[in-house]
Amino acid sequence: MRPLLILLFSLVYSAAFAQLLPDTLHWRADRPLRLDDFRGRAIPSLPGETGSEFHYQVGYAFQSIGLGQRAIETYCLMQRDLSWVAPGVRNATTLRYFKLTFNLAELAARQLKARLIELPSEPALKQAVEQIYYEVSYALANEVKRMKAETQFGHNAEALTRWEQETDSRLARTPRLLTVRRLSKVSYGMFFGLGTTGLTGGLGRHFTAPLAFSYGFDVGYRQWLVLLHATLTGGHVREPLTYRDQQWELGLKTGFFAAEAAVGRVLFESQRHRLTPYVGLAFLGPSVRMPGDDKRLQSLAFTRATVSLGLQNDFFFKRTGDSMEEASFWLRTKFFVTPVSVRHNLGGTLVNLQLGIGGTGRLRRVGYQPMTSVPGGRLL
């Protein structure tokens, strides 16, 4: 019994709540007004109103999406639950008259949006918007009033036809400005990773660098990427050496670093993968990782500028987005080599393989795309 009462209460509540929601119809070029859209309860005929009433509304809405951007929408709608036509005048002439009224309101909504878009961001924005809305609403009310007088509430067929033709022509010349959110061509991202490093030649003979930690930033423009990456490794001296009158002793803890500034171009991109070869400039070399006040140890370091050649593959495992930006998250496999030329037989190559995780983001920019639409579903 109790579940039945709960179900009955839910149905009654849903029906009551539905009655509170306004029954509206937005203006659409491919969905003209119909007589069955007038669903309100008729009241006694009003003089000069042909026993009918049409409730329509022109309005606007602002949405802030961050970074000083705002999306502007305007609308033209009919309140079907408040609009009605008496049975004696439910005919084609009455419908033409209200279609014309609805088209004039849609024209005002388009003009309103065009003016609101041009407004700069300023402290007095709210007052400026309200002023423009008042001006457009006042002009619409006067135009509808003039149309009623000239067409005699739709009974003057010649005037009604002339107003229909003029309004259709004005709608064709006044495009609807569709609000679109386009992704920026500029992207930004960062990553962290772990890897292993191999040293060849004289570097490999004197130093080890088995483990590596990497991090960096990517800045993209369309298919191009600017890579600012750093790789830090841990290791030790495996064979003593003297360089510039300084002694690197056996077992001394060292760390290699490689800072890259490179440019890459996306060679292949799909929903799941992105492959990017790159070339750039790298600064690398070993240094002592032993803390203390020993100035001699602190001075044991040298740096060389060289070329960095690499290839990175990003595997996308999640994509998300909102009205402000689009973000993607990926696992990155990165391989790069940097040849090093140092005197005293210390030349060689640093070879690094990394596996990391990171993400890329792109902001959305608000724009407005003109689309000319006239009654009857014709899009120009």
TORKOL-4160 file (C-alpha; in steps of 0.2 Angstrom, whole numbers, padded with zeros to 4 digits, m for minus):
380
<pt num="1" X="0000" Y="0000" Z="0000"/>
<pt num="2" X="0014" Y="0012" Z="0005"/>
<pt num="3" X="0023" Y="0011" Z="m0012"/>
<pt num="4" X="0007" Y="0014" Z="m0021"/>
<pt num="5" X="0004" Y="0030" Z="m0011"/>
<pt num="6" X="0022" Y="0036" Z="m0015"/>
<pt num="7" X="0019" Y="0033" Z="m0033"/>
<pt num="8" X="0002" Y="0042" Z="m0033"/>
<pt num="9" X="0010" Y="0057" Z="m0024"/>
<pt num="10" X="0024" Y="0057" Z="m0037"/>
<pt num="11" X="0012" Y="0057" Z="m0051"/>
<pt num="12" X="0001" Y="0071" Z="m0044"/>
<pt num="13" X="0017" Y="0081" Z="m0039"/>
<pt num="14" X="0024" Y="0080" Z="m0057"/>
<pt num="15" X="0008" Y="0085" Z="m0065"/>
<pt num="16" X="0006" Y="0100" Z="m0053"/>
<pt num="17" X="0024" Y="0105" Z="m0056"/>
<pt num="18" X="0022" Y="0104" Z="m0075"/>
<pt num="19" X="0007" Y="0116" Z="m0074"/>
<pt num="20" X="0019" Y="0129" Z="m0066"/>
<pt num="21" X="0032" Y="0128" Z="m0080"/>
<pt num="22" X="0028" Y="0141" Z="m0094"/>
<pt num="23" X="0023" Y="0133" Z="m0111"/>
<pt num="24" X="0034" Y="0143" Z="m0123"/>
<pt num="25" X="0038" Y="0142" Z="m0142"/>
<pt num="26" X="0054" Y="0150" Z="m0148"/>
<pt num="27" X="0054" Y="0158" Z="m0165"/>
<pt num="28" X="0062" Y="0146" Z="m0178"/>
<pt num="29" X="0063" Y="0148" Z="m0197"/>
<pt num="30" X="0059" Y="0130" Z="m0200"/>
<pt num="31" X="0044" Y="0130" Z="m0188"/>
<pt num="32" X="0031" Y="0143" Z="m0192"/>
<pt num="33" X="0017" Y="0148" Z="m0180"/>
<pt num="34" X="0002" Y="0137" Z="m0180"/>
<pt num="35" X="m0016" Y="0140" Z="m0174"/>
<pt num="36" X="m0014" Y="0125" Z="m0162"/>
<pt num="37" X="0000" Y="0135" Z="m0153"/>
<pt num="38" X="m0013" Y="0146" Z="m0145"/>
<pt num="39" X="m0017" Y="0136" Z="m0130"/>
<pt num="40" X="m0023" Y="0149" Z="m0118"/>
<pt num="41" X="m0040" Y="0150" Z="m0111"/>
<pt num="42" X="m0051" Y="0163" Z="m0121"/>
<pt num="43" X="m0059" Y="0178" Z="m0112"/>
<pt num="44" X="m0073" Y="0188" Z="m0119"/>
<pt num="45" X="m0069" Y="0197" Z="m0135"/>
<pt num="46" X="m0060" Y="0213" Z="m0133"/>
<pt num="47" X="m0064" Y="0227" Z="m0145"/>
<pt num="48" X="m0053" Y="0229" Z="m0160"/>
<pt num="49" X="m0043" Y="0213" Z="m0155"/>
<pt num="50" X="m0052" Y="0201" Z="m0166"/>
<pt num="51" X="m0056" Y="0190" Z="m0151"/>
<pt num="52" X="m0038" Y="0185" Z="m0148"/>
<pt num="53" X="m0023" Y="0188" Z="m0138"/>
<pt num="54" X="m0004" Y="0185" Z="m0142"/>
<pt num="55" X="0009" Y="0185" Z="m0129"/>
<pt num="56" X="0027" Y="0186" Z="m0135"/>
<pt num="57" X="0043" Y="0191" Z="m0127"/>
<pt num="58" X="0060" Y="0197" Z="m0133"/>
<pt num="59" X="0074" Y="0195" Z="m0120"/>
<pt num="60" X="0093" Y="0193" Z="m0118"/>
<pt num="61" X="0105" Y="0183" Z="m0107"/>
<pt num="62" X="0123" Y="0185" Z="m0103"/>
<pt num="63" X="0135" Y="0171" Z="m0098"/>
<pt num="64" X="0153" Y="0175" Z="m0092"/>
<pt num="65" X="0165" Y="0161" Z="m0097"/>
<pt num="66" X="0181" Y="0169" Z="m0089"/>
<pt num="67" X="0196" Y="0179" Z="m0095"/>
<pt num="68" X="0185" Y="0194" Z="m0099"/>
<pt num="69" X="0174" Y="0184" Z="m0111"/>
<pt num="70" X="0155" Y="0184" Z="m0111"/>
<pt num="71" X="0143" Y="0174" Z="m0122"/>
<pt num="72" X="0127" Y="0184" Z="m0127"/>
<pt num="73" X="0111" Y="0176" Z="m0132"/>
<pt num="74" X="0094" Y="0185" Z="m0136"/>
<pt num="75" X="0078" Y="0176" Z="m0139"/>
<pt num="76" X="0061" Y="0178" Z="m0146"/>
<pt num="77" X="0047" Y="0167" Z="m0139"/>
<pt num="78" X="0028" Y="0165" Z="m0138"/>
<pt num="79" X="0020" Y="0160" Z="m0122"/>
<pt num="80" X="0007" Y="0147" Z="m0128"/>
<pt num="81" X="m0002" Y="0145" Z="m0112"/>
<pt num="82" X="m0006" Y="0164" Z="m0112"/>
<pt num="83" X="m0010" Y="0166" Z="m0130"/>
<pt num="84" X="m0028" Y="0162" Z="m0137"/>
<pt num="85" X="m0039" Y="0164" Z="m0152"/>
<pt num="86" X="m0058" Y="0163" Z="m0151"/>
<pt num="87" X="m0066" Y="0150" Z="m0161"/>
<pt num="88" X="m0075" Y="0162" Z="m0172"/>
<pt num="89" X="m0059" Y="0169" Z="m0179"/>
<pt num="90" X="m0047" Y="0154" Z="m0180"/>
<pt num="91" X="m0044" Y="0157" Z="m0198"/>
<pt num="92" X="m0029" Y="0160" Z="m0210"/>
<pt num="93" X="m0030" Y="0179" Z="m0209"/>
<pt num="94" X="m0028" Y="0178" Z="m0190"/>
<pt num="95" X="m0014" Y="0167" Z="m0192"/>
<pt num="96" X="m0005" Y="0178" Z="m0205"/>
<pt num="97" X="m0007" Y="0193" Z="m0193"/>
<pt num="98" X="0001" Y="0184" Z="m0178"/>
<pt num="99" X="0015" Y="0177" Z="m0189"/>
<pt num="100" X="0019" Y="0194" Z="m0195"/>
<pt num="101" X="0019" Y="0200" Z="m0176"/>
<pt num="102" X="0031" Y="0186" Z="m0172"/>
<pt num="103" X="0042" Y="0190" Z="m0186"/>
<pt num="104" X="0043" Y="0208" Z="m0181"/>
<pt num="105" X="0048" Y="0202" Z="m0163"/>
<pt num="106" X="0062" Y="0191" Z="m0170"/>
<pt num="107" X="0069" Y="0205" Z="m0180"/>
<pt num="108" X="0070" Y="0215" Z="m0164"/>
<pt num="109" X="0079" Y="0201" Z="m0156"/>
<pt num="110" X="0092" Y="0200" Z="m0169"/>
<pt num="111" X="0094" Y="0219" Z="m0169"/>
<pt num="112" X="0096" Y="0218" Z="m0150"/>
<pt num="113" X="0110" Y="0205" Z="m0151"/>
<pt num="114" X="0120" Y="0215" Z="m0164"/>
<pt num="115" X="0120" Y="0230" Z="m0153"/>
<pt num="116" X="0124" Y="0220" Z="m0137"/>
<pt num="117" X="0139" Y="0212" Z="m0145"/>
<pt num="118" X="0146" Y="0229" Z="m0149"/>
<pt num="119" X="0146" Y="0234" Z="m0131"/>
<pt num="120" X="0164" Y="0235" Z="m0123"/>
<pt num="121" X="0167" Y="0228" Z="m0106"/>
<pt num="122" X="0165" Y="0243" Z="m0094"/>
<pt num="123" X="0159" Y="0246" Z="m0076"/>
<pt num="124" X="0143" Y="0253" Z="m0083"/>
<pt num="125" X="0139" Y="0238" Z="m0094"/>
<pt num="126" X="0123" Y="0234" Z="m0085"/>
<pt num="127" X="0116" Y="0251" Z="m0087"/>
<pt num="128" X="0121" Y="0251" Z="m0105"/>
<pt num="129" X="0113" Y="0234" Z="m0108"/>
<pt num="130" X="0097" Y="0240" Z="m0100"/>
<pt num="131" X="0096" Y="0256" Z="m0110"/>
<pt num="132" X="0098" Y="0247" Z="m0127"/>
<pt num="133" X="0085" Y="0234" Z="m0121"/>
<pt num="134" X="0073" Y="0248" Z="m0117"/>
<pt num="135" X="0076" Y="0257" Z="m0134"/>
<pt num="136" X="0074" Y="0240" Z="m0144"/>
<pt num="137" X="0058" Y="0236" Z="m0134"/>
<pt num="138" X="0051" Y="0253" Z="m0137"/>
<pt num="139" X="0054" Y="0253" Z="m0155"/>
<pt num="140" X="0046" Y="0236" Z="m0157"/>
<pt num="141" X="0031" Y="0241" Z="m0148"/>
<pt num="142" X="0029" Y="0256" Z="m0159"/>
<pt num="143" X="0031" Y="0246" Z="m0175"/>
<pt num="144" X="0018" Y="0233" Z="m0170"/>
<pt num="145" X="0006" Y="0247" Z="m0165"/>
<pt num="146" X="0009" Y="0255" Z="m0183"/>
<pt num="147" X="0007" Y="0238" Z="m0191"/>
<pt num="148" X="m0010" Y="0235" Z="m0182"/>
<pt num="149" X="m0016" Y="0252" Z="m0188"/>
<pt num="150" X="m0011" Y="0250" Z="m0206"/>
<pt num="151" X="m0017" Y="0232" Z="m0208"/>
<pt num="152" X="m0032" Y="0235" Z="m0197"/>
<pt num="153" X="m0028" Y="0220" Z="m0186"/>
<pt num="154" X="m0025" Y="0209" Z="m0202"/>
<pt num="155" X="m0041" Y="0213" Z="m0210"/>
<pt num="156" X="m0033" Y="0224" Z="m0224"/>
<pt num="157" X="m0026" Y="0211" Z="m0235"/>
<pt num="158" X="m0016" Y="0223" Z="m0246"/>
<pt num="159" X="m0007" Y="0231" Z="m0231"/>
<pt num="160" X="m0005" Y="0214" Z="m0223"/>
<pt num="161" X="0004" Y="0207" Z="m0239"/>
<pt num="162" X="0015" Y="0223" Z="m0240"/>
<pt num="163" X="0020" Y="0221" Z="m0222"/>
<pt num="164" X="0024" Y="0203" Z="m0224"/>
<pt num="165" X="0035" Y="0206" Z="m0239"/>
<pt num="166" X="0044" Y="0220" Z="m0231"/>
<pt num="167" X="0047" Y="0211" Z="m0215"/>
<pt num="168" X="0054" Y="0195" Z="m0224"/>
<pt num="169" X="0066" Y="0206" Z="m0234"/>
<pt num="170" X="0072" Y="0214" Z="m0217"/>
<pt num="171" X="0074" Y="0197" Z="m0209"/>
<pt num="172" X="0085" Y="0192" Z="m0225"/>
<pt num="173" X="0096" Y="0207" Z="m0223"/>
<pt num="174" X="0097" Y="0205" Z="m0204"/>
<pt num="175" X="0106" Y="0189" Z="m0200"/>
<pt num="176" X="0104" Y="0179" Z="m0184"/>
<pt num="177" X="0121" Y="0179" Z="m0175"/>
<pt num="178" X="0124" Y="0162" Z="m0169"/>
<pt num="179" X="0135" Y="0161" Z="m0153"/>
<pt num="180" X="0149" Y="0149" Z="m0156"/>
<pt num="181" X="0164" Y="0144" Z="m0145"/>
<pt num="182" X="0179" Y="0140" Z="m0155"/>
<pt num="183" X="0194" Y="0132" Z="m0149"/>
<pt num="184" X="0210" Y="0143" Z="m0148"/>
<pt num="185" X="0224" Y="0139" Z="m0160"/>
<pt num="186" X="0236" Y="0140" Z="m0146"/>
<pt num="187" X="0238" Y="0126" Z="m0134"/>
<pt num="188" X="0248" Y="0124" Z="m0117"/>
<pt num="189" X="0253" Y="0109" Z="m0107"/>
<pt num="190" X="0265" Y="0102" Z="m0095"/>
<pt num="191" X="0272" Y="0084" Z="m0090"/>
<pt num="192" X="0282" Y="0075" Z="m0078"/>
<pt num="193" X="0291" Y="0059" Z="m0081"/>
<pt num="194" X="0304" Y="0046" Z="m0076"/>
<pt num="195" X="0316" Y="0037" Z="m0087"/>
<pt num="196" X="0333" Y="0030" Z="m0090"/>
<pt num="197" X="0349" Y="0038" Z="m0097"/>
<pt num="198" X="0363" Y="0030" Z="m0107"/>
<pt num="199" X="0380" Y="0038" Z="m0109"/>
<pt num="200" X="0392" Y="0033" Z="m0123"/>
<pt num="201" X="0410" Y="0037" Z="m0127"/>
<pt num="202" X="0421" Y="0046" Z="m0114"/>
<pt num="203" X="0406" Y="0052" Z="m0105"/>
<pt num="204" X="0400" Y="0034" Z="m0103"/>
<pt num="205" X="0417" Y="0028" Z="m0098"/>
<pt num="206" X="0419" Y="0040" Z="m0083"/>
<pt num="207" X="0401" Y="0043" Z="m0078"/>
<pt num="208" X="0385" Y="0034" Z="m0075"/>
<pt num="209" X="0367" Y="0041" Z="m0076"/>
<pt num="210" X="0355" Y="0026" Z="m0074"/>
<pt num="211" X="0339" Y="0035" Z="m0068"/>
<pt num="212" X="0332" Y="0052" Z="m0074"/>
<pt num="213" X="0318" Y="0063" Z="m0069"/>
<pt num="214" X="0310" Y="0075" Z="m0082"/>
<pt num="215" X="0298" Y="0089" Z="m0082"/>
<pt num="216" X="0293" Y="0102" Z="m0095"/>
<pt num="217" X="0281" Y="0114" Z="m0104"/>
<pt num="218" X="0274" Y="0113" Z="m0121"/>
<pt num="219" X="0267" Y="0128" Z="m0130"/>
<pt num="220" X="0258" Y="0124" Z="m0147"/>
<pt num="221" X="0251" Y="0134" Z="m0162"/>
<pt num="222" X="0241" Y="0123" Z="m0173"/>
<pt num="223" X="0253" Y="0108" Z="m0177"/>
<pt num="224" X="0269" Y="0116" Z="m0171"/>
<pt num="225" X="0275" Y="0114" Z="m0153"/>
<pt num="226" X="0288" Y="0124" Z="m0143"/>
<pt num="227" X="0296" Y="0112" Z="m0130"/>
<pt num="228" X="0304" Y="0118" Z="m0114"/>
<pt num="229" X="0310" Y="0102" Z="m0106"/>
<pt num="230" X="0323" Y="0098" Z="m0092"/>
<pt num="231" X="0330" Y="0081" Z="m0087"/>
<pt num="232" X="0339" Y="0077" Z="m0071"/>
<pt num="233" X="0349" Y="0061" Z="m0068"/>
<pt num="234" X="0358" Y="0053" Z="m0054"/>
<pt num="235" X="0374" Y="0043" Z="m0055"/>
<pt num="236" X="0392" Y="0043" Z="m0050"/>
<pt num="237" X="0410" Y="0043" Z="m0056"/>
<pt num="238" X="0415" Y="0026" Z="m0062"/>
<pt num="239" X="0432" Y="0030" Z="m0068"/>
<pt num="240" X="0443" Y="0045" Z="m0060"/>
<pt num="241" X="0447" Y="0059" Z="m0072"/>
<pt num="242" X="0456" Y="0076" Z="m0072"/>
<pt num="243" X="0447" Y="0090" Z="m0081"/>
<pt num="244" X="0454" Y="0108" Z="m0081"/>
<pt num="245" X="0466" Y="0104" Z="m0066"/>
<pt num="246" X="0451" Y="0097" Z="m0056"/>
<pt num="247" X="0450" Y="0079" Z="m0050"/>
<pt num="248" X="0434" Y="0069" Z="m0051"/>
<pt num="249" X="0437" Y="0055" Z="m0039"/>
<pt num="250" X="0430" Y="0037" Z="m0040"/>
<pt num="251" X="0413" Y="0035" Z="m0033"/>
<pt num="252" X="0409" Y="0054" Z="m0032"/>
<pt num="253" X="0390" Y="0056" Z="m0033"/>
<pt num="254" X="0386" Y="0066" Z="m0049"/>
<pt num="255" X="0371" Y="0072" Z="m0058"/>
<pt num="256" X="0368" Y="0075" Z="m0076"/>
<pt num="257" X="0356" Y="0088" Z="m0082"/>
<pt num="258" X="0349" Y="0092" Z="m0099"/>
<pt num="259" X="0339" Y="0108" Z="m0103"/>
<pt num="260" X="0331" Y="0108" Z="m0120"/>
<pt num="261" X="0323" Y="0122" Z="m0130"/>
<pt num="262" X="0316" Y="0114" Z="m0146"/>
<pt num="263" X="0303" Y="0115" Z="m0159"/>
<pt num="264" X="0293" Y="0100" Z="m0165"/>
<pt num="265" X="0279" Y="0097" Z="m0178"/>
<pt num="266" X="0265" Y="0085" Z="m0175"/>
<pt num="267" X="0268" Y="0071" Z="m0188"/>
<pt num="268" X="0252" Y="0061" Z="m0184"/>
<pt num="269" X="0237" Y="0064" Z="m0173"/>
<pt num="270" X="0222" Y="0054" Z="m0170"/>
<pt num="271" X="0209" Y="0052" Z="m0156"/>
<pt num="272" X="0221" Y="0042" Z="m0146"/>
<pt num="273" X="0239" Y="0046" Z="m0152"/>
<pt num="274" X="0250" Y="0061" Z="m0157"/>
<pt num="275" X="0267" Y="0058" Z="m0164"/>
<pt num="276" X="0279" Y="0073" Z="m0163"/>
<pt num="277" X="0297" Y="0073" Z="m0169"/>
<pt num="278" X="0308" Y="0088" Z="m0164"/>
<pt num="279" X="0325" Y="0097" Z="m0165"/>
<pt num="280" X="0332" Y="0110" Z="m0154"/>
<pt num="281" X="0346" Y="0116" Z="m0143"/>
<pt num="282" X="0351" Y="0108" Z="m0127"/>
<pt num="283" X="0363" Y="0113" Z="m0113"/>
<pt num="284" X="0370" Y="0098" Z="m0103"/>
<pt num="285" X="0384" Y="0092" Z="m0092"/>
<pt num="286" X="0388" Y="0084" Z="m0075"/>
<pt num="287" X="0389" Y="0091" Z="m0058"/>
<pt num="288" X="0393" Y="0085" Z="m0041"/>
<pt num="289" X="0378" Y="0080" Z="m0030"/>
<pt num="290" X="0387" Y="0081" Z="m0013"/>
<pt num="291" X="0382" Y="0094" Z="m0001"/>
<pt num="292" X="0394" Y="0103" Z="0010"/>
<pt num="293" X="0405" Y="0118" Z="0011"/>
<pt num="294" X="0419" Y="0111" Z="0000"/>
<pt num="295" X="0422" Y="0124" Z="m0013"/>
<pt num="296" X="0432" Y="0112" Z="m0023"/>
<pt num="297" X="0418" Y="0100" Z="m0025"/>
<pt num="298" X="0405" Y="0114" Z="m0028"/>
<pt num="299" X="0415" Y="0120" Z="m0043"/>
<pt num="300" X="0416" Y="0102" Z="m0051"/>
<pt num="301" X="0404" Y="0105" Z="m0066"/>
<pt num="302" X="0405" Y="0109" Z="m0084"/>
<pt num="303" X="0391" Y="0113" Z="m0097"/>
<pt num="304" X="0391" Y="0111" Z="m0116"/>
<pt num="305" X="0378" Y="0117" Z="m0128"/>
<pt num="306" X="0373" Y="0105" Z="m0141"/>
<pt num="307" X="0359" Y="0099" Z="m0153"/>
<pt num="308" X="0345" Y="0089" Z="m0146"/>
<pt num="309" X="0335" Y="0077" Z="m0158"/>
<pt num="310" X="0319" Y="0068" Z="m0151"/>
<pt num="311" X="0303" Y="0059" Z="m0154"/>
<pt num="312" X="0288" Y="0059" Z="m0142"/>
<pt num="313" X="0272" Y="0049" Z="m0143"/>
<pt num="314" X="0257" Y="0055" Z="m0133"/>
<pt num="315" X="0243" Y="0042" Z="m0129"/>
<pt num="316" X="0227" Y="0051" Z="m0124"/>
<pt num="317" X="0217" Y="0042" Z="m0111"/>
<pt num="318" X="0205" Y="0056" Z="m0106"/>
<pt num="319" X="0197" Y="0071" Z="m0114"/>
<pt num="320" X="0186" Y="0084" Z="m0105"/>
<pt num="321" X="0180" Y="0101" Z="m0108"/>
<pt num="322" X="0168" Y="0115" Z="m0103"/>
<pt num="323" X="0162" Y="0132" Z="m0109"/>
<pt num="324" X="0180" Y="0139" Z="m0105"/>
<pt num="325" X="0192" Y="0127" Z="m0111"/>
<pt num="326" X="0196" Y="0109" Z="m0118"/>
<pt num="327" X="0208" Y="0098" Z="m0109"/>
<pt num="328" X="0216" Y="0082" Z="m0114"/>
<pt num="329" X="0227" Y="0070" Z="m0103"/>
<pt num="330" X="0240" Y="0058" Z="m0110"/>
<pt num="331" X="0254" Y="0046" Z="m0106"/>
<pt num="332" X="0270" Y="0052" Z="m0115"/>
<pt num="333" X="0284" Y="0041" Z="m0122"/>
<pt num="334" X="0299" Y="0051" Z="m0126"/>
<pt num="335" X="0316" Y="0047" Z="m0134"/>
<pt num="336" X="0330" Y="0059" Z="m0137"/>
<pt num="337" X="0349" Y="0060" Z="m0140"/>
<pt num="338" X="0361" Y="0074" Z="m0138"/>
<pt num="339" X="0379" Y="0072" Z="m0144"/>
<pt num="340" X="0392" Y="0080" Z="m0133"/>
<pt num="341" X="0410" Y="0086" Z="m0139"/>
<pt num="342" X="0422" Y="0089" Z="m0124"/>
<pt num="343" X="0441" Y="0089" Z="m0124"/>
<pt num="344" X="0451" Y="0077" Z="m0114"/>
<pt num="345" X="0442" Y="0062" Z="m0122"/>
<pt num="346" X="0425" Y="0066" Z="m0113"/>
<pt num="347" X="0415" Y="0067" Z="m0129"/>
<pt num="348" X="0400" Y="0055" Z="m0131"/>
<pt num="349" X="0381" Y="0055" Z="m0133"/>
<pt num="350" X="0367" Y="0056" Z="m0120"/>
<pt num="351" X="0353" Y="0044" Z="m0124"/>
<pt num="352" X="0337" Y="0046" Z="m0114"/>
<pt num="353" X="0321" Y="0036" Z="m0114"/>
<pt num="354" X="0306" Y="0043" Z="m0103"/>
<pt num="355" X="0289" Y="0038" Z="m0099"/>
<pt num="356" X="0278" Y="0052" Z="m0092"/>
<pt num="357" X="0261" Y="0059" Z="m0089"/>
<pt num="358" X="0254" Y="0076" Z="m0093"/>
<pt num="359" X="0240" Y="0086" Z="m0101"/>
<pt num="360" X="0236" Y="0099" Z="m0114"/>
<pt num="361" X="0223" Y="0113" Z="m0113"/>
<pt num="362" X="0216" Y="0125" Z="m0126"/>
<pt num="363" X="0205" Y="0140" Z="m0122"/>
<pt num="364" X="0188" Y="0143" Z="m0130"/>
<pt num="365" X="0185" Y="0159" Z="m0138"/>
<pt num="366" X="0167" Y="0166" Z="m0140"/>
<pt num="367" X="0163" Y="0171" Z="m0158"/>
<pt num="368" X="0147" Y="0175" Z="m0168"/>
<pt num="369" X="0143" Y="0167" Z="m0184"/>
<pt num="370" X="0130" Y="0176" Z="m0196"/>
<pt num="371" X="0116" Y="0165" Z="m0203"/>
<pt num="372" X="0102" Y="0172" Z="m0213"/>
<pt num="373" X="0086" Y="0164" Z="m0210"/>
<pt num="374" X="0068" Y="0169" Z="m0216"/>
<pt num="375" X="0051" Y="0162" Z="m0212"/>
<pt num="376" X="0047" Y="0145" Z="m0220"/>
<pt num="377" X="0064" Y="0137" Z="m0216"/>
<pt num="378" X="0074" Y="0145" Z="m0229"/>
<pt num="379" X="0092" Y="0147" Z="m0223"/>
<pt num="380" X="0103" Y="0159" Z="m0234"/>
